[in-house]
Amino acid sequence: MAAVPDDVDTDTQPPLSIPLRHFVVALAFLLAGGIVGLADGLGLVTGLARAAHLHLVLVGFVCLTIAGAMTQFVPVWSGTNLHSNRLARAQLWLLAVGLGGLVVGFLGNRPSLLPAFGTFVLAGFWTLAYNVGRTLATARPFEVTEGHFAAALGFFVVLTPLGLLLAVGFVARPLAALPVTRGGVVAAHATLAVFGAVLTTVYGALYQLVPMFGQTELRGVDHTLRRVETVAHPTGVVVLAAGRLVGAAALARVGAALLLAGTAAFLVVLVRLLRSARARRTPMLTRYALLAPTGLGWVALAAPAWLRGPLGVGVRFGAPNTAHLLGLVFLLVLLGTLYHIVPFLVWVHRYSDRLGFEAVPMIDDLYDDRLATADLVLVAAGGGLLVVGDLVGRQFLALVGGGALTTGLAVFVANLSLVLWRHAPSSLGRDPSEPTRSD
């Protein structure tokens, strides 16, 4: 059974329906992204299919999961109240509608849709940044997780106008009077999104989650490595993005070196935390254990490529043909995290007040172990085949791996959906304790 942390103030959390709606919509976008990616590999879709696939996975799954998790856990971890439940609901609608419109525009070759729906996406992320930022402003003490989340929100605020600028570029020429190229804006936007907003959030969350649920703590050199990462990573993201924006290879190379150093430092801390973990293995910790070698492999491949030339399109996400390897890193983190977050939230709302008075299931009893094992094998094996297929140029391997990976994601979604169906069937409606006025 998973341990229930005793140092989490659940009295400050928002209504259950708010984060769960984010996660359910994110899971739907994840499945859609997997299907579009597989269909693109088979040549079954037209239009800007790769852009649609990337946005469905990165914005739809990764960023919506981040939005739901920040909205839920910043108040809980920081012992404060969410600034506004109403804004938290609004951000989901803005992001979901905006992303849906972007995907229709990409797949349907309808560029006129992109600026309008890009505005929705920008409004959604700025709403998230304002709401969670105001919440963080009341947090005391301001520790490493809060610092990472604040930096990530800053990256969201900066990267979204660049994305909107690119969307407008499909129907007008907004860059004509600016001293940058469209390729530079694309590279800076991608860098700030993937390595800034997403990776910074991942680091901040894992500094909290691994010690909490692994029943361990940072020791000795871990504190030094954490300080290295805390400075090197965000500085590296900013410098790399700036270098790519203006086409300055030397500047981008410095940023790449800092970013890689910060990533390596964090992964070493993660390995040490997992080795000292006292809790029994769960789907969350197992996926975190796979994250370490996968992430270190990405660093080893990216380092020579970025230090040799960090500006090329082929090295935007690391070494050539390693975009899926980086994507696998994100999947391992988020799937493992959701395997605890969703059952944890359901358990707290449904069973925590019954503990000690009657027999109740524990957190890890809420999902099906067999399905969890099946999706782990399918995601890890399928992702591995997809990565190998990319690296060796074998499309057949990539397609088989993509099919297995998509199947694993479907099993994962089914397993978490069963948690809600069996244990919290009304959780996506209005929470009984939710006030009608949220501010």
Secondary structure as a PSIPRED ss2 file (coil, helix, strand):
# PSIPRED VFORMAT (PSIPRED V4.0)

   1 M C   1.000  0.000  0.000
   2 A C   1.000  0.000  0.000
   3 A C   1.000  0.000  0.000
   4 V C   1.000  0.000  0.000
   5 P C   1.000  0.000  0.000
   6 D C   1.000  0.000  0.000
   7 D C   1.000  0.000  0.000
   8 V C   1.000  0.000  0.000
   9 D C   1.000  0.000  0.000
  10 T H   0.000  1.000  0.000
  11 D H   0.000  1.000  0.000
  12 T H   0.000  1.000  0.000
  13 Q C   1.000  0.000  0.000
  14 P C   1.000  0.000  0.000
  15 P C   1.000  0.000  0.000
  16 L C   1.000  0.000  0.000
  17 S H   0.000  1.000  0.000
  18 I H   0.000  1.000  0.000
  19 P H   0.000  1.000  0.000
  20 L H   0.000  1.000  0.000
  21 R H   0.000  1.000  0.000
  22 H H   0.000  1.000  0.000
  23 F H   0.000  1.000  0.000
  24 V H   0.000  1.000  0.000
  25 V H   0.000  1.000  0.000
  26 A H   0.000  1.000  0.000
  27 L H   0.000  1.000  0.000
  28 A H   0.000  1.000  0.000
  29 F H   0.000  1.000  0.000
  30 L H   0.000  1.000  0.000
  31 L H   0.000  1.000  0.000
  32 A H   0.000  1.000  0.000
  33 G H   0.000  1.000  0.000
  34 G H   0.000  1.000  0.000
  35 I H   0.000  1.000  0.000
  36 V H   0.000  1.000  0.000
  37 G H   0.000  1.000  0.000
  38 L H   0.000  1.000  0.000
  39 A H   0.000  1.000  0.000
  40 D H   0.000  1.000  0.000
  41 G H   0.000  1.000  0.000
  42 L C   1.000  0.000  0.000
  43 G C   1.000  0.000  0.000
  44 L C   1.000  0.000  0.000
  45 V C   1.000  0.000  0.000
  46 T C   1.000  0.000  0.000
  47 G C   1.000  0.000  0.000
  48 L C   1.000  0.000  0.000
  49 A H   0.000  1.000  0.000
  50 R H   0.000  1.000  0.000
  51 A H   0.000  1.000  0.000
  52 A H   0.000  1.000  0.000
  53 H H   0.000  1.000  0.000
  54 L H   0.000  1.000  0.000
  55 H H   0.000  1.000  0.000
  56 L H   0.000  1.000  0.000
  57 V H   0.000  1.000  0.000
  58 L H   0.000  1.000  0.000
  59 V H   0.000  1.000  0.000
  60 G H   0.000  1.000  0.000
  61 F H   0.000  1.000  0.000
  62 V H   0.000  1.000  0.000
  63 C H   0.000  1.000  0.000
  64 L H   0.000  1.000  0.000
  65 T H   0.000  1.000  0.000
  66 I H   0.000  1.000  0.000
  67 A H   0.000  1.000  0.000
  68 G H   0.000  1.000  0.000
  69 A H   0.000  1.000  0.000
  70 M H   0.000  1.000  0.000
  71 T H   0.000  1.000  0.000
  72 Q H   0.000  1.000  0.000
  73 F H   0.000  1.000  0.000
  74 V H   0.000  1.000  0.000
  75 P H   0.000  1.000  0.000
  76 V H   0.000  1.000  0.000
  77 W H   0.000  1.000  0.000
  78 S H   0.000  1.000  0.000
  79 G C   1.000  0.000  0.000
  80 T C   1.000  0.000  0.000
  81 N C   1.000  0.000  0.000
  82 L C   1.000  0.000  0.000
  83 H C   1.000  0.000  0.000
  84 S C   1.000  0.000  0.000
  85 N H   0.000  1.000  0.000
  86 R H   0.000  1.000  0.000
  87 L H   0.000  1.000  0.000
  88 A H   0.000  1.000  0.000
  89 R H   0.000  1.000  0.000
  90 A H   0.000  1.000  0.000
  91 Q H   0.000  1.000  0.000
  92 L H   0.000  1.000  0.000
  93 W H   0.000  1.000  0.000
  94 L H   0.000  1.000  0.000
  95 L H   0.000  1.000  0.000
  96 A H   0.000  1.000  0.000
  97 V H   0.000  1.000  0.000
  98 G H   0.000  1.000  0.000
  99 L H   0.000  1.000  0.000
 100 G H   0.000  1.000  0.000
 101 G H   0.000  1.000  0.000
 102 L H   0.000  1.000  0.000
 103 V H   0.000  1.000  0.000
 104 V H   0.000  1.000  0.000
 105 G H   0.000  1.000  0.000
 106 F H   0.000  1.000  0.000
 107 L H   0.000  1.000  0.000
 108 G C   1.000  0.000  0.000
 109 N C   1.000  0.000  0.000
 110 R C   1.000  0.000  0.000
 111 P C   1.000  0.000  0.000
 112 S C   1.000  0.000  0.000
 113 L H   0.000  1.000  0.000
 114 L H   0.000  1.000  0.000
 115 P H   0.000  1.000  0.000
 116 A H   0.000  1.000  0.000
 117 F H   0.000  1.000  0.000
 118 G H   0.000  1.000  0.000
 119 T H   0.000  1.000  0.000
 120 F H   0.000  1.000  0.000
 121 V H   0.000  1.000  0.000
 122 L H   0.000  1.000  0.000
 123 A H   0.000  1.000  0.000
 124 G H   0.000  1.000  0.000
 125 F H   0.000  1.000  0.000
 126 W H   0.000  1.000  0.000
 127 T H   0.000  1.000  0.000
 128 L H   0.000  1.000  0.000
 129 A H   0.000  1.000  0.000
 130 Y H   0.000  1.000  0.000
 131 N H   0.000  1.000  0.000
 132 V H   0.000  1.000  0.000
 133 G H   0.000  1.000  0.000
 134 R H   0.000  1.000  0.000
 135 T H   0.000  1.000  0.000
 136 L H   0.000  1.000  0.000
 137 A C   1.000  0.000  0.000
 138 T C   1.000  0.000  0.000
 139 A C   1.000  0.000  0.000
 140 R C   1.000  0.000  0.000
 141 P C   1.000  0.000  0.000
 142 F C   1.000  0.000  0.000
 143 E C   1.000  0.000  0.000
 144 V H   0.000  1.000  0.000
 145 T H   0.000  1.000  0.000
 146 E H   0.000  1.000  0.000
 147 G H   0.000  1.000  0.000
 148 H H   0.000  1.000  0.000
 149 F H   0.000  1.000  0.000
 150 A H   0.000  1.000  0.000
 151 A H   0.000  1.000  0.000
 152 A H   0.000  1.000  0.000
 153 L H   0.000  1.000  0.000
 154 G H   0.000  1.000  0.000
 155 F H   0.000  1.000  0.000
 156 F H   0.000  1.000  0.000
 157 V H   0.000  1.000  0.000
 158 V H   0.000  1.000  0.000
 159 L H   0.000  1.000  0.000
 160 T H   0.000  1.000  0.000
 161 P H   0.000  1.000  0.000
 162 L H   0.000  1.000  0.000
 163 G H   0.000  1.000  0.000
 164 L H   0.000  1.000  0.000
 165 L H   0.000  1.000  0.000
 166 L H   0.000  1.000  0.000
 167 A H   0.000  1.000  0.000
 168 V H   0.000  1.000  0.000
 169 G C   1.000  0.000  0.000
 170 F C   1.000  0.000  0.000
 171 V C   1.000  0.000  0.000
 172 A C   1.000  0.000  0.000
 173 R C   1.000  0.000  0.000
 174 P C   1.000  0.000  0.000
 175 L C   1.000  0.000  0.000
 176 A C   1.000  0.000  0.000
 177 A C   1.000  0.000  0.000
 178 L C   1.000  0.000  0.000
 179 P C   1.000  0.000  0.000
 180 V C   1.000  0.000  0.000
 181 T C   1.000  0.000  0.000
 182 R H   0.000  1.000  0.000
 183 G H   0.000  1.000  0.000
 184 G H   0.000  1.000  0.000
 185 V H   0.000  1.000  0.000
 186 V H   0.000  1.000  0.000
 187 A H   0.000  1.000  0.000
 188 A H   0.000  1.000  0.000
 189 H H   0.000  1.000  0.000
 190 A H   0.000  1.000  0.000
 191 T H   0.000  1.000  0.000
 192 L H   0.000  1.000  0.000
 193 A H   0.000  1.000  0.000
 194 V H   0.000  1.000  0.000
 195 F H   0.000  1.000  0.000
 196 G H   0.000  1.000  0.000
 197 A H   0.000  1.000  0.000
 198 V H   0.000  1.000  0.000
 199 L H   0.000  1.000  0.000
 200 T H   0.000  1.000  0.000
 201 T H   0.000  1.000  0.000
 202 V H   0.000  1.000  0.000
 203 Y H   0.000  1.000  0.000
 204 G H   0.000  1.000  0.000
 205 A H   0.000  1.000  0.000
 206 L H   0.000  1.000  0.000
 207 Y H   0.000  1.000  0.000
 208 Q H   0.000  1.000  0.000
 209 L H   0.000  1.000  0.000
 210 V H   0.000  1.000  0.000
 211 P H   0.000  1.000  0.000
 212 M H   0.000  1.000  0.000
 213 F H   0.000  1.000  0.000
 214 G H   0.000  1.000  0.000
 215 Q C   1.000  0.000  0.000
 216 T C   1.000  0.000  0.000
 217 E C   1.000  0.000  0.000
 218 L C   1.000  0.000  0.000
 219 R C   1.000  0.000  0.000
 220 G C   1.000  0.000  0.000
 221 V H   0.000  1.000  0.000
 222 D H   0.000  1.000  0.000
 223 H H   0.000  1.000  0.000
 224 T H   0.000  1.000  0.000
 225 L H   0.000  1.000  0.000
 226 R H   0.000  1.000  0.000
 227 R H   0.000  1.000  0.000
 228 V H   0.000  1.000  0.000
 229 E H   0.000  1.000  0.000
 230 T H   0.000  1.000  0.000
 231 V H   0.000  1.000  0.000
 232 A H   0.000  1.000  0.000
 233 H H   0.000  1.000  0.000
 234 P H   0.000  1.000  0.000
 235 T H   0.000  1.000  0.000
 236 G H   0.000  1.000  0.000
 237 V H   0.000  1.000  0.000
 238 V H   0.000  1.000  0.000
 239 V H   0.000  1.000  0.000
 240 L H   0.000  1.000  0.000
 241 A H   0.000  1.000  0.000
 242 A H   0.000  1.000  0.000
 243 G H   0.000  1.000  0.000
 244 R H   0.000  1.000  0.000
 245 L H   0.000  1.000  0.000
 246 V H   0.000  1.000  0.000
 247 G C   1.000  0.000  0.000
 248 A C   1.000  0.000  0.000
 249 A H   0.000  1.000  0.000
 250 A H   0.000  1.000  0.000
 251 L H   0.000  1.000  0.000
 252 A H   0.000  1.000  0.000
 253 R H   0.000  1.000  0.000
 254 V H   0.000  1.000  0.000
 255 G H   0.000  1.000  0.000
 256 A H   0.000  1.000  0.000
 257 A H   0.000  1.000  0.000
 258 L H   0.000  1.000  0.000
 259 L H   0.000  1.000  0.000
 260 L H   0.000  1.000  0.000
 261 A H   0.000  1.000  0.000
 262 G H   0.000  1.000  0.000
 263 T H   0.000  1.000  0.000
 264 A H   0.000  1.000  0.000
 265 A H   0.000  1.000  0.000
 266 F H   0.000  1.000  0.000
 267 L H   0.000  1.000  0.000
 268 V H   0.000  1.000  0.000
 269 V H   0.000  1.000  0.000
 270 L H   0.000  1.000  0.000
 271 V H   0.000  1.000  0.000
 272 R H   0.000  1.000  0.000
 273 L H   0.000  1.000  0.000
 274 L H   0.000  1.000  0.000
 275 R H   0.000  1.000  0.000
 276 S C   1.000  0.000  0.000
 277 A C   1.000  0.000  0.000
 278 R C   1.000  0.000  0.000
 279 A C   1.000  0.000  0.000
 280 R C   1.000  0.000  0.000
 281 R C   1.000  0.000  0.000
 282 T C   1.000  0.000  0.000
 283 P H   0.000  1.000  0.000
 284 M H   0.000  1.000  0.000
 285 L H   0.000  1.000  0.000
 286 T H   0.000  1.000  0.000
 287 R H   0.000  1.000  0.000
 288 Y H   0.000  1.000  0.000
 289 A H   0.000  1.000  0.000
 290 L H   0.000  1.000  0.000
 291 L H   0.000  1.000  0.000
 292 A H   0.000  1.000  0.000
 293 P H   0.000  1.000  0.000
 294 T H   0.000  1.000  0.000
 295 G H   0.000  1.000  0.000
 296 L H   0.000  1.000  0.000
 297 G H   0.000  1.000  0.000
 298 W H   0.000  1.000  0.000
 299 V H   0.000  1.000  0.000
 300 A H   0.000  1.000  0.000
 301 L H   0.000  1.000  0.000
 302 A H   0.000  1.000  0.000
 303 A H   0.000  1.000  0.000
 304 P H   0.000  1.000  0.000
 305 A H   0.000  1.000  0.000
 306 W H   0.000  1.000  0.000
 307 L H   0.000  1.000  0.000
 308 R H   0.000  1.000  0.000
 309 G C   1.000  0.000  0.000
 310 P C   1.000  0.000  0.000
 311 L C   1.000  0.000  0.000
 312 G C   1.000  0.000  0.000
 313 V H   0.000  1.000  0.000
 314 G H   0.000  1.000  0.000
 315 V H   0.000  1.000  0.000
 316 R C   1.000  0.000  0.000
 317 F C   1.000  0.000  0.000
 318 G C   1.000  0.000  0.000
 319 A C   1.000  0.000  0.000
 320 P C   1.000  0.000  0.000
 321 N C   1.000  0.000  0.000
 322 T C   1.000  0.000  0.000
 323 A H   0.000  1.000  0.000
 324 H H   0.000  1.000  0.000
 325 L H   0.000  1.000  0.000
 326 L H   0.000  1.000  0.000
 327 G H   0.000  1.000  0.000
 328 L H   0.000  1.000  0.000
 329 V H   0.000  1.000  0.000
 330 F H   0.000  1.000  0.000
 331 L H   0.000  1.000  0.000
 332 L H   0.000  1.000  0.000
 333 V H   0.000  1.000  0.000
 334 L H   0.000  1.000  0.000
 335 L H   0.000  1.000  0.000
 336 G H   0.000  1.000  0.000
 337 T H   0.000  1.000  0.000
 338 L H   0.000  1.000  0.000
 339 Y H   0.000  1.000  0.000
 340 H H   0.000  1.000  0.000
 341 I H   0.000  1.000  0.000
 342 V H   0.000  1.000  0.000
 343 P H   0.000  1.000  0.000
 344 F H   0.000  1.000  0.000
 345 L H   0.000  1.000  0.000
 346 V H   0.000  1.000  0.000
 347 W H   0.000  1.000  0.000
 348 V H   0.000  1.000  0.000
 349 H H   0.000  1.000  0.000
 350 R H   0.000  1.000  0.000
 351 Y C   1.000  0.000  0.000
 352 S H   0.000  1.000  0.000
 353 D H   0.000  1.000  0.000
 354 R H   0.000  1.000  0.000
 355 L E   0.000  0.000  1.000
 356 G C   1.000  0.000  0.000
 357 F C   1.000  0.000  0.000
 358 E E   0.000  0.000  1.000
 359 A C   1.000  0.000  0.000
 360 V C   1.000  0.000  0.000
 361 P C   1.000  0.000  0.000
 362 M C   1.000  0.000  0.000
 363 I H   0.000  1.000  0.000
 364 D H   0.000  1.000  0.000
 365 D H   0.000  1.000  0.000
 366 L C   1.000  0.000  0.000
 367 Y C   1.000  0.000  0.000
 368 D C   1.000  0.000  0.000
 369 D H   0.000  1.000  0.000
 370 R H   0.000  1.000  0.000
 371 L H   0.000  1.000  0.000
 372 A H   0.000  1.000  0.000
 373 T H   0.000  1.000  0.000
 374 A H   0.000  1.000  0.000
 375 D H   0.000  1.000  0.000
 376 L H   0.000  1.000  0.000
 377 V H   0.000  1.000  0.000
 378 L H   0.000  1.000  0.000
 379 V H   0.000  1.000  0.000
 380 A H   0.000  1.000  0.000
 381 A H   0.000  1.000  0.000
 382 G H   0.000  1.000  0.000
 383 G H   0.000  1.000  0.000
 384 G H   0.000  1.000  0.000
 385 L H   0.000  1.000  0.000
 386 L H   0.000  1.000  0.000
 387 V H   0.000  1.000  0.000
 388 V H   0.000  1.000  0.000
 389 G H   0.000  1.000  0.000
 390 D H   0.000  1.000  0.000
 391 L H   0.000  1.000  0.000
 392 V H   0.000  1.000  0.000
 393 G C   1.000  0.000  0.000
 394 R C   1.000  0.000  0.000
 395 Q H   0.000  1.000  0.000
 396 F H   0.000  1.000  0.000
 397 L H   0.000  1.000  0.000
 398 A H   0.000  1.000  0.000
 399 L H   0.000  1.000  0.000
 400 V H   0.000  1.000  0.000
 401 G H   0.000  1.000  0.000
 402 G H   0.000  1.000  0.000
 403 G H   0.000  1.000  0.000
 404 A H   0.000  1.000  0.000
 405 L H   0.000  1.000  0.000
 406 T H   0.000  1.000  0.000
 407 T H   0.000  1.000  0.000
 408 G H   0.000  1.000  0.000
 409 L H   0.000  1.000  0.000
 410 A H   0.000  1.000  0.000
 411 V H   0.000  1.000  0.000
 412 F H   0.000  1.000  0.000
 413 V H   0.000  1.000  0.000
 414 A H   0.000  1.000  0.000
 415 N H   0.000  1.000  0.000
 416 L H   0.000  1.000  0.000
 417 S H   0.000  1.000  0.000
 418 L H   0.000  1.000  0.000
 419 V H   0.000  1.000  0.000
 420 L H   0.000  1.000  0.000
 421 W H   0.000  1.000  0.000
 422 R H   0.000  1.000  0.000
 423 H H   0.000  1.000  0.000
 424 A C   1.000  0.000  0.000
 425 P C   1.000  0.000  0.000
 426 S C   1.000  0.000  0.000
 427 S C   1.000  0.000  0.000
 428 L C   1.000  0.000  0.000
 429 G C   1.000  0.000  0.000
 430 R C   1.000  0.000  0.000
 431 D C   1.000  0.000  0.000
 432 P C   1.000  0.000  0.000
 433 S C   1.000  0.000  0.000
 434 E C   1.000  0.000  0.000
 435 P C   1.000  0.000  0.000
 436 T C   1.000  0.000  0.000
 437 R C   1.000  0.000  0.000
 438 S C   1.000  0.000  0.000
 439 D C   1.000  0.000  0.000
